Amino acid sequence: MLYTSVEFKIYDEAMETSLTWSIAESLTKAIVEHRLMPGTKLSEQKLANHFGVSRTLVRQALFHASQNRLIKLEPTRGAFVATPSVEEARQVFAVRRMLEAEMVRNFAAQQTPSRLLELKAHVAAERKAMEANDVGQRTELLGDFHVRMAELMGNEVLAQLLGELISRCALITLMYQSASAAEHSHEEHADIVTALAAGNAEHAVQLMQLHLNHMEEGLSFNRTLPTHDLSMALSSVSL
């Protein structure tokens, strides 16, 4: 089959868009899974070499990734993993408390046996990842619990908003969390699901608020930040 120059151009543009999003997604995942540290400089050339693409595609990917505020673009200096301030951290948790308390209340009102089973299955997957000491999977699942609740309600706008907030929270906990709170987070998720299963909506709301409070209280704002190497952080990622 012969293709016209226009068709080739459309194909090339589609491929470039796909690669751009794949690189942006890989960077986001590395940050959320705590493999890329706050303040890490994201060298365009290193990223281009790693992914085997042009610096132009890397630049586009960095721009896309910067939209969720995980990456900061600085004129003349380049791109860096963001370093959220203490005030920003507090604001993110304040917004989450407002959104997620109402989300739990609405989930309870719209609850069905199948939705509850899906949420229970998610909590079981969290436990499995923790028992396997799979840090990356554990981190992803603990954050996705909140997004999954919105998805099960069929509210894609809320799911997207929470996804962005939770990605920022992953960076905040990386900067300021004094000790791993994974075990407590999992237990609190399980307690929320138990309250929902019992039909106790207001208790489930209170548990969610306590859960978010505990996460914020577990932050240490005078913590010395670690450093990380870009190549090491992306060593397991390829296109």
C-alpha positions as CSV (number, residue, x, y, z in Angstrom):
1,M,0.0,0.0,0.0
2,L,1.3,3.4,-1.0
3,Y,1.0,6.4,1.3
4,T,0.8,10.0,0.4
5,S,3.2,12.6,1.9
6,V,0.2,14.0,3.9
7,E,-0.5,10.6,5.3
8,F,3.1,10.1,6.3
9,K,3.1,13.6,8.0
10,I,0.0,12.7,10.0
11,Y,1.6,9.4,11.0
12,D,4.8,11.1,12.1
13,E,2.9,13.7,14.1
14,A,0.9,11.0,15.8
15,M,4.0,9.0,16.7
16,E,5.7,12.2,18.1
17,T,2.6,12.9,20.2
18,S,2.6,9.4,21.5
19,L,6.3,9.5,22.4
20,T,5.9,12.9,24.1
21,W,3.1,11.7,26.3
22,S,5.0,8.5,27.1
23,I,8.1,10.4,28.3
24,A,5.9,12.8,30.3
25,E,4.1,9.8,31.9
26,S,7.4,8.1,32.7
27,L,8.7,11.2,34.4
28,T,5.5,11.6,36.4
29,K,5.6,8.0,37.4
30,A,9.2,8.3,38.6
31,I,8.3,11.3,40.7
32,V,5.2,9.8,42.2
33,E,7.0,6.5,43.0
34,H,9.7,8.5,44.8
35,R,12.5,7.6,42.3
36,L,13.1,11.2,41.3
37,M,13.9,13.6,44.1
38,P,12.7,17.2,44.6
39,G,15.1,19.7,43.0
40,T,16.6,17.1,40.5
41,K,17.7,18.8,37.3
42,L,16.1,17.2,34.3
43,S,18.7,17.5,31.6
44,E,17.2,17.5,28.1
45,Q,20.3,15.8,26.7
46,K,20.3,13.1,29.3
47,L,16.6,12.4,28.8
48,A,17.0,12.4,25.0
49,N,19.8,9.9,25.3
50,H,17.9,7.7,27.7
51,F,14.7,7.6,25.6
52,G,16.5,7.6,22.3
53,V,14.6,10.7,21.0
54,S,15.3,14.3,20.0
55,R,15.7,17.1,22.5
56,T,12.7,18.7,20.9
57,L,10.4,15.8,21.9
58,V,11.9,15.9,25.4
59,R,11.2,19.6,25.7
60,Q,7.6,19.0,24.7
61,A,7.3,16.2,27.3
62,L,8.7,18.4,30.0
63,F,6.2,21.1,29.1
64,H,3.3,18.6,29.4
65,A,4.7,17.2,32.7
66,S,4.9,20.7,34.1
67,Q,1.2,21.2,33.8
68,N,0.5,19.2,36.9
69,R,3.2,21.2,38.8
70,L,5.5,18.2,39.4
71,I,8.1,19.8,37.2
72,K,9.2,23.4,37.2
73,L,10.5,25.1,34.1
74,E,12.9,27.9,34.8
75,P,14.0,30.3,32.0
76,T,17.7,29.9,31.1
77,R,18.1,27.2,33.9
78,G,16.0,24.4,32.5
79,A,13.6,21.9,34.1
80,F,13.7,20.7,37.7
81,V,11.5,18.3,39.8
82,A,9.4,20.8,41.8
83,T,10.0,21.5,45.4
84,P,6.6,22.4,46.9
85,S,6.7,24.9,49.8
86,V,5.3,24.2,53.3
87,E,2.4,26.6,52.5
88,E,1.7,24.8,49.3
89,A,1.7,21.4,51.1
90,R,-0.8,22.7,53.6
91,Q,-3.0,24.1,50.9
92,V,-3.0,20.8,48.9
93,F,-4.1,18.9,52.0
94,A,-6.8,21.5,52.8
95,V,-8.2,21.1,49.3
96,R,-8.1,17.3,49.5
97,R,-10.1,17.4,52.8
98,M,-12.8,19.5,51.2
99,L,-13.1,17.3,48.1
100,E,-12.7,13.9,49.6
101,A,-15.1,14.3,52.6
102,E,-17.9,15.1,50.2
103,M,-16.7,12.4,47.8
104,V,-17.1,9.7,50.5
105,R,-20.5,11.0,51.4
106,N,-21.6,10.8,47.8
107,F,-20.0,7.4,47.3
108,A,-22.1,6.1,50.2
109,A,-25.3,7.6,48.8
110,Q,-24.6,6.0,45.4
111,Q,-23.1,2.8,46.7
112,T,-23.8,-0.6,45.0
113,P,-22.5,-4.1,45.9
114,S,-20.3,-4.2,42.8
115,R,-18.7,-0.8,43.6
116,L,-18.0,-1.9,47.1
117,L,-16.4,-5.1,45.9
118,E,-14.2,-3.2,43.6
119,L,-13.0,-1.0,46.5
120,K,-12.4,-4.0,48.7
121,A,-10.4,-5.6,45.8
122,H,-8.3,-2.5,45.7
123,V,-7.5,-2.6,49.4
124,A,-6.6,-6.3,49.0
125,A,-4.2,-5.3,46.3
126,E,-2.6,-2.7,48.6
127,R,-2.1,-5.4,51.2
128,K,-0.5,-7.8,48.7
129,A,1.9,-5.1,47.5
130,M,2.9,-4.3,51.1
131,E,3.5,-7.9,51.9
132,A,5.7,-8.3,48.8
133,N,7.5,-5.1,49.8
134,D,6.9,-3.7,46.4
135,V,7.4,0.0,47.1
136,G,6.5,1.3,43.7
137,Q,3.3,-0.7,43.4
138,R,2.4,0.1,47.0
139,T,2.9,3.8,46.6
140,E,0.8,3.8,43.4
141,L,-2.0,1.8,44.9
142,L,-2.2,3.8,48.1
143,G,-2.7,7.0,46.0
144,D,-5.0,5.4,43.6
145,F,-7.5,4.3,46.3
146,H,-8.8,7.9,46.4
147,V,-9.0,8.2,42.6
148,R,-10.6,4.8,42.3
149,M,-13.5,5.9,44.5
150,A,-14.2,8.8,42.2
151,E,-13.9,6.5,39.1
152,L,-16.4,4.0,40.6
153,M,-18.8,6.9,41.0
154,G,-18.4,7.6,37.3
155,N,-17.1,11.1,38.0
156,E,-14.1,11.5,35.7
157,V,-13.6,15.2,36.4
158,L,-13.2,14.4,40.1
159,A,-11.0,11.5,39.4
160,Q,-8.7,13.7,37.2
161,L,-8.6,16.4,39.9
162,L,-7.7,13.9,42.6
163,G,-5.1,12.3,40.4
164,E,-3.3,15.6,40.0
165,L,-3.6,16.5,43.7
166,I,-2.4,13.0,44.8
167,S,0.6,13.3,42.4
168,R,1.5,16.5,44.1
169,C,1.0,14.9,47.5
170,A,3.5,12.1,46.5
171,L,6.1,14.8,46.0
172,I,5.2,16.5,49.2
173,T,5.5,13.3,51.2
174,L,8.8,12.6,49.5
175,M,10.1,16.0,50.7
176,Y,8.6,16.2,54.2
177,Q,7.5,12.7,55.4
178,S,9.6,11.8,58.4
179,A,8.8,8.1,58.3
180,S,6.9,5.6,56.1
181,A,3.2,5.8,56.7
182,A,2.2,3.1,54.2
183,E,1.0,0.6,56.8
184,H,-1.2,3.2,58.5
185,S,-2.6,4.5,55.2
186,H,-3.5,1.0,54.2
187,E,-5.2,0.3,57.5
188,E,-7.1,3.6,57.3
189,H,-8.3,2.8,53.8
190,A,-9.6,-0.6,55.0
191,D,-11.4,1.1,57.9
192,I,-13.1,3.5,55.5
193,V,-14.3,0.6,53.3
194,T,-15.6,-1.3,56.4
195,A,-17.6,1.8,57.5
196,L,-19.1,2.1,53.9
197,A,-19.9,-1.6,53.9
198,A,-21.7,-1.2,57.2
199,G,-23.8,1.7,55.8
200,N,-22.3,4.2,58.2
201,A,-21.7,7.1,55.8
202,E,-20.8,9.8,58.3
203,H,-18.3,7.5,60.1
204,A,-16.7,6.9,56.7
205,V,-16.5,10.6,56.1
206,Q,-14.9,11.2,59.5
207,L,-12.4,8.4,58.9
208,M,-11.4,10.0,55.6
209,Q,-10.8,13.3,57.3
210,L,-8.8,11.6,60.0
211,H,-6.8,9.8,57.4
212,L,-5.8,13.0,55.6
213,N,-5.1,14.7,58.9
214,H,-2.7,11.9,59.8
215,M,-0.9,12.2,56.5
216,E,-0.4,15.9,57.0
217,E,0.6,15.5,60.7
218,G,3.2,12.9,59.6
219,L,5.1,15.6,57.7
220,S,8.3,17.0,59.0
221,F,9.0,20.4,57.5
222,N,12.6,20.7,58.7
223,R,13.7,17.5,57.1
224,T,17.0,17.4,55.2
225,L,16.2,16.4,51.6
226,P,17.9,13.5,49.8
227,T,19.4,13.8,46.4
228,H,19.0,11.4,43.5
229,D,20.6,10.7,40.1
230,L,18.4,11.2,37.0
231,S,19.9,8.2,35.2
232,M,19.3,5.9,38.2
233,A,15.7,7.1,38.6
234,L,14.9,6.2,35.0
235,S,17.0,3.1,34.8
236,S,14.0,0.8,34.6
237,V,12.1,2.9,32.2
238,S,12.2,2.8,28.4
239,L,9.9,3.6,25.5
